[in-house]
Amino acid sequence: MSAAVSAARRLGRARGAAGASQVPSTAGIPRRSRRRKSVTIAYESGQGDGAEQGATEPQRPRWEPRDWQQQLERIREMRRNRDAPVDEMGVQKCYDSSAPPQVMRYQVLLSLMLSSQTKDQVTSAAMLRLREHGLTVDSILQMDDATLGQIIYPVGFWRNKVKYIKQTTAILKQKYGGDIPRTVEELVQLPGVGPKMAHLAMNIAWDSVSGIAVDTHVHRITNRLKWVKKETRYPEETRVALEDWLPRDLWREINWLLVGFGQQTCLPVNPRCKECLNQDICPAAKRP
């Protein structure tokens, strides 16, 4: 090989190396032509026309009972005077509204514990007697069981309630600094406190709507009106069934509304169907 050819080859390789050094490496740099991942967007009802790529199909409307809105409006009309026992002597009337907030909340919880399987008139009278002794966490802890029993008698299951009140009050003192819990999960852990009481405590004491408070009245009436898909046996089943479809802005109202209606018109035995505005659209109405 001549010296001229060798020199020419060396010059070509040098130029090639120089040209390659001027091209930046693409390692680690994503290609611009690579497509971005598609994002699925779920539109609220009434938003989008469904033609956008990735849009979800519209959800089917939830089940709701027949005529429930008309039934509700008629019950509101029948409850317009607010003169049922629950309106005048219910839990929301039993505590000392001038007491410090912490004491007020404790009194709300105690009145709920006393109200279980007890008429509002009896609960109200028992709360008045307790308040005369200074109804606070400390006063209850200092009171002996016999005295507490004499004060709350004749509320239903008063002996058990003496035990539950003392146990719960001690827990409130030790664990919550004398206040009551502010979650349903913690409230139902207290002795003698069930789901209905917990949701009412959240509503009345903490001004928070955590769920529907279902007692025997609400349970009975919503089953009679077929406000549940299928008949429920227990109040807690009824609560779950109602919360599945009833608009949340009605949850606070529904308890006092139906409790009073159950006390005055839709009675457990011999309901006064002739006096009920819903007679023509109630599945359980006794028609002439």
Disulfide bonds with the S-S distance in Angstrom:
none
